[in-house]
Amino acid sequence: MKTINIFIPSLLALVFLSCEKQLEIKPISSLSVDNFYNSVSDFEQSVNGVYSSLKNYPLWLLRLSETRSDNIYAVMDGARDFEPINHFKSSLSSVGFIKSVWSEIYTGLMRANTTLDQLDNGVVTDNAIKNRMEGELKFLRGLYHFTLLRFFGRVPVISKAVSAEQALAIPRSPVADVYAIVIEDLEQAISLLPDLPSQTGKATKDAARALLANVYLTRSGPKHGIDGAGQESNDYNKVIELVNQITPRAWVANYADIFSYTNENNADILFDVQLVNQLGLGSSYPGDLLGEGYFRSLSAANLSGKPQNVEASKDLFNSFDPGDLRRGFTIQHGYIDNGNFVDVRIMVKFVDPTRIPVNSNWGINFPVIRYTDALLMKAEAIIKGGTPGLQSDADDIINRVRARAGLDPLTGATFGQLMEERRKEFAGEGLRWFDLARTPDIVEKMNAWIAAEDNFGLIDDVIPNYIIYPLPSSEIDVKKGLYDQNPGY
């Protein structure tokens, strides 16, 4: 049972959704804003509305990271508008899903900015409450801008509530400027947030520390000759410093317990998206990774319309060492459909067959940052030359993860071995594409995988430009000359 209220106040929802769309940034009239923020409760509801904009975060990472990578072979059934994403087509700027992601993130940013702008109106007089709210909003604003940066590279930075007319004058900012606002917001969030969440699912200092560590790790990645998230900044010392500041947490000894429907918000979860099935606010993830045959095998006819040809890749399945406990929990090899064995590999990490929803709204929370992720980020920074830290420290972290998976320890772990460990540890969690982008040979890896696994011949060759996505063509068309398109699209 989730304890965070993510209901969007009816007034704010009406204002956000009824205003004219300009660059998919929804302005709020000052009169409506002034009439709403009259109590601490109003502010709490507004902050919760900013959290609620993360509802589709699992789908963003599923379709723009997990199925984009060598973890999922997804050629679909020819009927989904987002299929060109999986196929590495150059025509992605017109894909509706990419437009939706852009719109949903900027809606979250506008909600955060509008609430922040009102926070000094004298209504919230308790400094502890005010600081906590400001910290949550800046954490979320940092997460939204960072997500945009990883997907699109240069993006418009929106750090205050703006009107539609003002939005039409905001160009794309250089990557360095986007990073600057993300880092500033997260540093302030660390100083303002509490050590423990005010409600289950709310941001904390440790969540902000881990997210900022991820920001520095991402910025330290290779440039690949594009204007993307990797800037070769060599921020590895900062990664280690931030992870070292995270309060040590209990180690979840059983891998499956991290993802149990009855063990949500456990010690491995630093921050997750709260999905409340009872209120109709769940997510179609993980159902989108399954397939109609699987649902038929469970007599779940109400979900039989899911796409075919979405499965864990053979390469991922075969990459697990013998005895790795994570493989059987993460991937199911085959099922019985109408009396016949179907030889596919399906991603079932977030699936409980006894809890299949009637309306595709799965209620399991989705992890944004895990404690295990933070520790492995530190190990990566050490291997990349960050200090303080020894090779043995990195090995200890990796071997702690491997021990939980039932595997023997490594000595002198390399960057390649670490990335393979991350691949198996976080399979299905939407991190793989971002991890690949931190490797120098992402293009070569992906093209070799496509050559080996694309039996249908539907996936185009990968080029460096495809590491990030195009801006939606609808955004470019709003005002000619305001935005340029990313090369390759």
C-alpha positions as CSV (number, residue, x, y, z in Angstrom):
1,M,0.0,0.0,0.0
2,K,1.6,3.3,-1.1
3,T,1.4,6.2,1.4
4,I,2.3,9.0,-1.0
5,N,-0.7,10.9,-2.4
6,I,-0.1,11.5,-6.1
7,F,-3.5,12.9,-6.9
8,I,-3.2,16.0,-9.0
9,P,-5.3,18.9,-7.6
10,S,-8.3,19.4,-9.8
11,L,-7.6,23.2,-10.2
12,L,-4.0,22.6,-11.3
13,A,-5.0,19.8,-13.5
14,L,-7.6,21.9,-15.2
15,V,-5.2,24.8,-15.7
16,F,-2.4,22.6,-17.0
17,L,-4.5,20.7,-19.4
18,S,-6.7,23.4,-20.7
19,C,-4.1,26.0,-21.7
20,E,-3.0,26.3,-25.3
21,K,-0.1,24.1,-26.1
22,Q,3.1,26.0,-27.1
23,L,6.2,23.8,-27.3
24,E,4.2,21.4,-25.1
25,I,4.9,23.7,-22.1
26,K,1.7,24.5,-20.3
27,P,1.6,28.0,-18.8
28,I,-0.6,28.8,-15.8
29,S,-2.4,32.1,-15.5
30,S,-1.2,34.2,-12.5
31,L,-4.8,34.6,-11.4
32,S,-5.3,30.8,-11.2
33,V,-2.0,30.4,-9.4
34,D,-2.8,33.1,-6.9
35,N,-6.2,31.6,-6.1
36,F,-4.8,28.1,-5.5
37,Y,-1.8,28.4,-3.1
38,N,-3.6,29.4,0.1
39,S,-2.5,26.7,2.5
40,V,0.3,24.3,3.3
41,S,-2.0,21.6,2.2
42,D,-2.3,23.3,-1.2
43,F,1.5,23.3,-1.6
44,E,1.7,19.6,-0.5
45,Q,-0.8,18.7,-3.2
46,S,1.1,20.8,-5.8
47,V,4.4,19.1,-4.9
48,N,2.7,15.7,-5.2
49,G,1.5,16.8,-8.7
50,V,5.2,17.3,-9.7
51,Y,5.9,13.7,-8.5
52,S,2.9,12.5,-10.5
53,S,4.5,13.7,-13.7
54,L,6.9,10.7,-13.3
55,K,4.0,8.3,-13.8
56,N,5.3,7.3,-17.3
57,Y,9.0,7.4,-16.3
58,P,9.1,3.6,-16.6
59,L,7.8,3.7,-20.1
60,W,10.3,6.4,-21.0
61,L,13.2,4.2,-19.9
62,L,11.6,1.1,-21.4
63,R,11.2,2.4,-24.9
64,L,14.1,4.8,-25.1
65,S,16.7,2.8,-23.2
66,E,15.9,-0.8,-22.6
67,T,14.4,-1.8,-25.9
68,R,16.9,0.5,-27.7
69,S,19.7,-1.6,-26.3
70,D,21.1,-5.1,-26.8
71,N,19.0,-6.3,-23.8
72,I,15.7,-6.5,-25.8
73,Y,15.0,-7.7,-29.3
74,A,11.9,-5.8,-30.1
75,V,10.7,-5.8,-33.7
76,M,7.0,-5.7,-32.6
77,D,4.1,-6.5,-35.0
78,G,4.1,-3.6,-37.4
79,A,1.3,-1.7,-35.6
80,R,3.1,0.4,-33.0
81,D,4.2,4.0,-33.8
82,F,7.3,3.7,-31.6
83,E,8.7,0.7,-33.5
84,P,11.1,2.9,-35.5
85,I,12.9,3.6,-32.2
86,N,13.8,-0.1,-31.9
87,H,14.7,-0.2,-35.6
88,F,17.1,2.8,-35.4
89,K,15.3,4.7,-38.2
90,S,16.3,8.3,-39.0
91,S,12.7,9.4,-39.2
92,L,12.1,9.3,-35.4
93,S,11.3,13.0,-35.1
94,S,7.7,12.3,-36.1
95,V,7.2,9.4,-33.6
96,G,4.3,10.2,-31.3
97,F,6.0,8.5,-28.3
98,I,9.0,10.8,-28.5
99,K,6.7,13.8,-28.6
100,S,4.8,12.5,-25.5
101,V,8.1,12.1,-23.6
102,W,9.1,15.6,-24.4
103,S,5.7,17.0,-23.4
104,E,5.4,15.0,-20.2
105,I,8.8,16.0,-18.9
106,Y,8.2,19.7,-19.7
107,T,4.8,19.5,-18.0
108,G,6.7,18.2,-14.9
109,L,9.2,21.0,-15.1
110,M,6.4,23.6,-15.4
111,R,4.7,22.2,-12.4
112,A,7.9,22.3,-10.4
113,N,8.7,25.8,-11.5
114,T,5.2,27.1,-10.8
115,T,5.2,25.7,-7.2
116,L,8.8,27.0,-6.6
117,D,7.8,30.5,-7.7
118,Q,4.9,30.5,-5.2
119,L,6.8,29.1,-2.3
120,D,7.9,32.5,-1.1
121,N,4.3,33.9,-1.0
122,G,4.2,33.7,2.8
123,V,1.8,30.8,3.2
124,V,4.4,28.2,4.2
125,T,5.9,29.7,7.4
126,D,7.5,26.6,8.9
127,N,11.1,26.8,7.6
128,A,11.6,23.0,7.9
129,I,8.6,22.3,5.7
130,K,9.4,25.0,3.3
131,N,13.0,23.8,2.9
132,R,11.9,20.2,2.4
133,M,9.4,21.3,-0.3
134,E,12.0,23.3,-2.1
135,G,14.4,20.4,-1.9
136,E,11.9,18.0,-3.3
137,L,11.1,20.4,-6.2
138,K,14.7,21.0,-7.0
139,F,15.4,17.3,-6.9
140,L,12.6,16.6,-9.3
141,R,13.6,19.6,-11.6
142,G,17.1,18.2,-11.6
143,L,15.8,14.7,-12.5
144,Y,13.6,16.1,-15.3
145,H,16.4,18.2,-16.9
146,F,18.9,15.3,-16.6
147,T,16.5,13.0,-18.3
148,L,16.0,15.4,-21.1
149,L,19.7,15.8,-21.5
150,R,20.3,12.1,-21.7
151,F,17.6,11.6,-24.3
152,F,18.1,14.7,-26.5
153,G,21.4,16.4,-25.7
154,R,20.9,20.2,-25.9
155,V,17.4,21.2,-24.7
156,P,15.7,24.4,-23.5
157,V,16.4,25.0,-19.8
158,I,13.2,26.0,-18.1
159,S,14.0,27.2,-14.5
160,K,11.0,29.4,-13.9
161,A,7.3,29.4,-14.8
162,V,6.9,31.0,-18.2
163,S,4.1,32.0,-20.5
164,A,3.6,30.4,-23.9
165,E,5.0,33.6,-25.5
166,Q,8.0,33.5,-23.3
167,A,8.6,29.8,-24.1
168,L,8.7,30.7,-27.8
169,A,11.9,32.8,-27.1
170,I,13.8,30.1,-25.2
171,P,16.3,28.2,-27.5
172,R,18.1,25.0,-26.8
173,S,20.9,25.5,-24.2
174,P,24.4,24.1,-24.6
175,V,24.9,20.8,-22.9
176,A,27.2,22.5,-20.4
177,D,24.5,24.9,-19.4
178,V,22.0,22.1,-18.9
179,Y,24.4,20.3,-16.7
180,A,25.0,23.5,-14.7
181,I,21.3,23.9,-13.7
182,V,21.0,20.1,-13.0
183,I,24.1,20.2,-10.7
184,E,22.9,23.5,-9.0
185,D,19.5,22.0,-8.3
186,L,20.8,18.8,-6.9
187,E,23.4,20.5,-4.7
188,Q,20.6,22.6,-3.3
189,A,18.4,19.6,-2.9
190,I,21.1,17.8,-0.9
191,S,21.3,20.8,1.5
192,L,17.6,21.1,1.9
193,L,16.2,17.6,1.9
194,P,15.7,15.5,5.1
195,D,17.7,12.4,5.8
196,L,14.5,10.4,5.9
197,P,11.5,10.8,3.6
198,S,8.6,12.9,4.9
199,Q,6.4,10.4,3.3
200,T,7.1,7.0,1.7
201,G,8.5,7.6,-1.8
202,K,9.6,11.2,-1.3
203,A,13.1,12.4,-2.1
204,T,15.9,12.4,0.5
205,K,19.5,13.7,0.8
206,D,20.8,10.2,-0.2
207,A,18.6,10.1,-3.2
208,A,19.9,13.5,-4.4
209,R,23.5,12.4,-3.7
210,A,23.1,9.3,-5.8
211,L,21.4,11.2,-8.6
212,L,24.1,13.8,-8.6
213,A,26.7,11.0,-8.6
214,N,25.0,9.6,-11.7
215,V,25.1,13.1,-13.3
216,Y,28.8,13.3,-12.8
217,L,29.4,9.8,-14.0
218,T,27.3,10.4,-17.1
219,R,29.2,13.7,-17.9
220,S,32.5,11.9,-17.5
221,G,31.5,9.5,-20.4
222,P,32.9,9.7,-23.9
223,K,31.7,12.3,-26.3
224,H,31.3,10.0,-29.3
225,G,31.6,13.0,-31.6
226,I,28.1,14.2,-30.8
227,D,26.5,16.9,-28.6
228,G,25.2,14.4,-26.1
229,A,25.4,13.7,-22.4
230,G,29.0,12.4,-22.4
231,Q,31.5,15.3,-22.0
232,E,34.7,13.5,-20.9
233,S,34.8,15.7,-17.8
234,N,36.7,13.3,-15.6
235,D,34.4,13.9,-12.6
236,Y,35.2,10.5,-11.0
237,N,36.5,12.0,-7.8
238,K,33.1,13.7,-7.3
239,V,31.2,10.4,-7.9
240,I,33.2,8.7,-5.2
241,E,32.8,11.6,-2.8
242,L,29.0,11.7,-3.2
243,V,28.6,7.9,-2.9
244,N,30.7,7.9,0.2
245,Q,28.3,10.4,1.8
246,I,25.3,8.1,1.3
247,T,24.3,6.7,4.7
248,P,25.2,2.9,4.7
249,R,22.1,0.9,4.3
250,A,21.1,-2.7,5.1
251,W,22.1,-5.0,2.3
252,V,19.1,-6.9,0.7
253,A,20.5,-10.4,0.7
254,N,17.9,-11.9,-1.7
255,Y,17.9,-10.3,-5.1
256,A,14.2,-11.1,-5.7
257,D,13.2,-9.3,-2.5
258,I,14.3,-6.0,-4.1
259,F,11.4,-6.3,-6.6
260,S,8.7,-8.0,-4.5
261,Y,5.2,-6.5,-4.5
262,T,5.1,-7.0,-0.7
263,N,8.6,-5.5,-0.1
264,E,8.4,-2.1,-1.9
265,N,10.5,0.8,-0.6
266,N,13.1,-1.6,0.8
267,A,16.6,-0.7,1.8
268,D,18.0,-1.0,-1.8
269,I,15.6,1.6,-3.1
270,L,17.0,5.2,-2.8
271,F,14.2,6.6,-5.0
272,D,11.5,5.0,-7.0
273,V,8.3,6.0,-8.9
274,Q,5.3,5.2,-6.8
275,L,2.7,3.5,-8.8
276,V,-0.7,3.1,-7.2
277,N,-2.8,0.5,-9.0
278,Q,-5.8,1.0,-6.8
279,L,-6.2,4.6,-8.0
280,G,-5.7,3.7,-11.7
281,L,-2.2,5.3,-11.6
282,G,-0.2,2.2,-12.3
283,S,1.9,1.7,-15.4
284,S,1.6,-0.6,-18.4
285,Y,5.2,-1.4,-17.8
286,P,6.1,-4.2,-17.3
287,G,3.3,-5.7,-19.4
288,D,4.7,-4.0,-22.5
289,L,7.7,-6.4,-22.3
290,L,5.6,-9.6,-22.3
291,G,3.4,-10.5,-25.2
292,E,-0.1,-11.9,-25.9
293,G,1.0,-15.5,-25.8
294,Y,2.3,-15.2,-22.3
295,F,-0.9,-13.7,-21.1
296,R,-2.9,-16.4,-22.7
297,S,-0.8,-19.0,-20.9
298,L,-1.9,-17.3,-17.7
299,S,-5.5,-17.1,-18.8
300,A,-5.3,-13.3,-18.7
301,A,-7.4,-12.7,-21.8
302,N,-7.9,-9.0,-20.8
303,L,-4.3,-8.3,-21.7
304,S,-4.1,-10.5,-24.8
305,G,-3.6,-7.5,-27.1
306,K,0.0,-6.9,-26.2
307,P,2.6,-6.9,-29.0
308,Q,4.4,-10.0,-30.2
309,N,8.2,-10.2,-30.8
310,V,9.3,-8.4,-27.7
311,E,11.7,-10.5,-25.7
312,A,15.0,-10.5,-23.8
313,S,17.8,-10.9,-26.3
314,K,19.6,-14.2,-26.7
315,D,22.8,-12.3,-26.0
316,L,21.6,-11.1,-22.7
317,F,20.2,-14.5,-21.7
318,N,23.5,-16.3,-22.6
319,S,25.6,-13.7,-20.9
320,F,24.6,-14.9,-17.4
321,D,27.2,-17.2,-15.8
322,P,26.0,-20.7,-14.9
323,G,24.4,-20.5,-11.4
324,D,23.6,-16.8,-11.6
325,L,20.4,-16.5,-9.6
326,R,19.4,-13.3,-11.3
327,R,18.8,-14.9,-14.7
328,G,15.9,-17.2,-13.6
329,F,14.3,-14.3,-11.7
330,T,14.7,-11.8,-14.5
331,I,14.1,-13.9,-17.6
332,Q,11.6,-16.7,-18.1
333,H,12.6,-19.1,-21.0
334,G,9.4,-20.2,-22.7
335,Y,5.9,-20.9,-21.7
336,I,3.0,-23.2,-22.7
337,D,0.5,-21.6,-25.0
338,N,-2.5,-23.7,-26.2
339,G,-0.6,-26.8,-25.3
340,N,2.6,-25.8,-27.2
341,F,5.9,-24.7,-25.9
342,V,6.8,-21.2,-27.1
343,D,10.6,-20.8,-27.3
344,V,11.1,-17.2,-26.3
345,R,12.8,-15.3,-23.5
346,I,10.5,-12.9,-21.6
347,M,11.5,-10.2,-19.1
348,V,9.5,-11.0,-16.0
349,K,11.5,-9.2,-13.3
350,F,8.6,-7.0,-12.4
351,V,5.9,-9.6,-13.0
352,D,3.9,-11.4,-10.3
353,P,1.5,-13.8,-12.2
354,T,-0.9,-13.7,-9.2
355,R,-1.2,-9.9,-9.4
356,I,-1.9,-9.3,-13.1
357,P,-4.1,-6.1,-13.3
358,V,-7.4,-6.0,-15.1
359,N,-6.7,-2.7,-16.8
360,S,-2.9,-2.9,-17.6
361,N,-2.1,-0.7,-14.6
362,W,0.6,-2.6,-12.9
363,G,1.0,-1.4,-9.3
364,I,4.7,-2.3,-8.7
365,N,7.0,0.7,-8.0
366,F,9.7,1.3,-10.5
367,P,13.2,1.9,-9.2
368,V,14.9,5.1,-10.4
369,I,18.1,4.8,-8.2
370,R,19.1,1.8,-6.2
371,Y,21.7,1.6,-3.5
372,T,23.4,-1.2,-5.5
373,D,23.5,1.2,-8.4
374,A,25.2,3.9,-6.3
375,L,27.8,1.4,-5.1
376,L,28.6,0.2,-8.6
377,M,28.9,3.8,-9.7
378,K,31.6,4.2,-7.1
379,A,33.3,1.1,-8.4
380,E,33.2,2.4,-11.9
381,A,34.7,5.7,-10.8
382,I,37.5,3.9,-9.0
383,I,38.3,1.7,-12.0
384,K,38.3,4.9,-14.2
385,G,41.0,6.4,-12.0
386,G,38.9,8.3,-9.4
387,T,40.2,8.8,-5.9
388,P,40.1,8.0,-3.1
389,G,39.8,4.3,-3.8
390,L,41.8,1.2,-4.6
391,Q,41.2,-1.6,-7.1
392,S,40.4,-3.8,-4.2
393,D,37.6,-1.4,-3.1
394,A,36.0,-1.7,-6.5
395,D,36.4,-5.5,-6.4
396,D,34.8,-5.6,-3.0
397,I,31.7,-3.8,-4.3
398,I,31.4,-5.9,-7.4
399,N,31.9,-9.1,-5.4
400,R,29.2,-8.1,-2.9
401,V,26.8,-7.9,-5.8
402,R,28.1,-11.2,-7.3
403,A,27.8,-13.0,-4.0
404,R,24.1,-12.1,-3.8
405,A,23.8,-13.6,-7.3
406,G,25.5,-16.8,-6.2
407,L,28.7,-16.2,-8.1
408,D,32.4,-16.5,-7.3
409,P,34.4,-13.3,-6.7
410,L,36.6,-11.5,-9.2
411,T,40.0,-10.1,-8.7
412,G,41.2,-7.0,-10.6
413,A,37.8,-6.3,-12.2
414,T,38.1,-4.4,-15.4
415,F,35.7,-1.7,-16.8
416,G,34.3,-4.3,-19.2
417,Q,33.6,-6.8,-16.5
418,L,31.9,-4.1,-14.4
419,M,29.6,-3.1,-17.2
420,E,28.7,-6.7,-17.8
421,E,27.8,-7.0,-14.1
422,R,25.7,-3.9,-14.4
423,R,23.9,-5.3,-17.4
424,K,22.8,-8.4,-15.5
425,E,22.1,-6.6,-12.2
426,F,19.9,-4.0,-13.8
427,A,18.4,-5.9,-16.8
428,G,14.8,-4.6,-17.3
429,E,15.3,-1.5,-15.3
430,G,15.9,0.9,-18.2
431,L,19.6,1.6,-17.5
432,R,21.3,-0.3,-20.3
433,W,21.3,2.3,-23.1
434,F,22.8,4.9,-20.7
435,D,25.4,2.4,-19.6
436,L,26.3,1.6,-23.2
437,A,26.7,5.3,-23.9
438,R,29.5,5.4,-21.3
439,T,31.5,2.8,-23.2
440,P,33.8,3.9,-26.0
441,D,32.5,1.2,-28.4
442,I,28.7,1.5,-28.1
443,V,28.3,1.7,-31.9
444,E,30.5,-1.3,-32.6
445,K,28.8,-3.3,-29.8
446,M,25.3,-2.5,-31.1
447,N,26.1,-3.3,-34.8
448,A,27.7,-6.6,-33.9
449,W,24.6,-7.5,-31.8
450,I,22.3,-6.5,-34.6
451,A,24.2,-8.6,-37.1
452,A,24.0,-11.6,-34.8
453,E,20.4,-11.3,-33.6
454,D,18.2,-9.5,-36.1
455,N,16.7,-12.5,-37.8
456,F,14.0,-10.3,-39.3
457,G,16.5,-7.8,-40.9
458,L,14.5,-4.8,-39.6
459,I,17.1,-2.9,-37.6
460,D,19.2,-0.4,-39.3
461,D,22.9,0.2,-38.6
462,V,23.7,2.3,-35.6
463,I,25.7,5.5,-36.0
464,P,27.0,7.9,-33.3
465,N,24.2,10.4,-33.9
466,Y,21.6,7.7,-32.8
467,I,23.0,7.7,-29.3
468,I,20.6,10.6,-28.6
469,Y,17.2,11.2,-30.1
470,P,15.8,13.9,-32.4
471,L,13.7,16.7,-31.1
472,P,10.0,16.1,-32.0
473,S,9.3,17.6,-35.3
474,S,6.1,19.3,-33.9
475,E,8.4,21.3,-31.5
476,I,10.6,22.5,-34.4
477,D,7.6,23.5,-36.4
478,V,6.0,25.7,-33.7
479,K,8.4,28.5,-34.5
480,K,10.8,28.1,-37.4
481,G,14.4,28.7,-36.5
482,L,14.0,28.4,-32.7
483,Y,15.3,24.9,-32.6
484,D,17.8,23.1,-34.8
485,Q,17.5,19.3,-35.2
486,N,20.0,16.9,-33.9
487,P,22.3,15.6,-36.8
488,G,21.3,12.3,-38.4
489,Y,17.6,12.9,-38.2
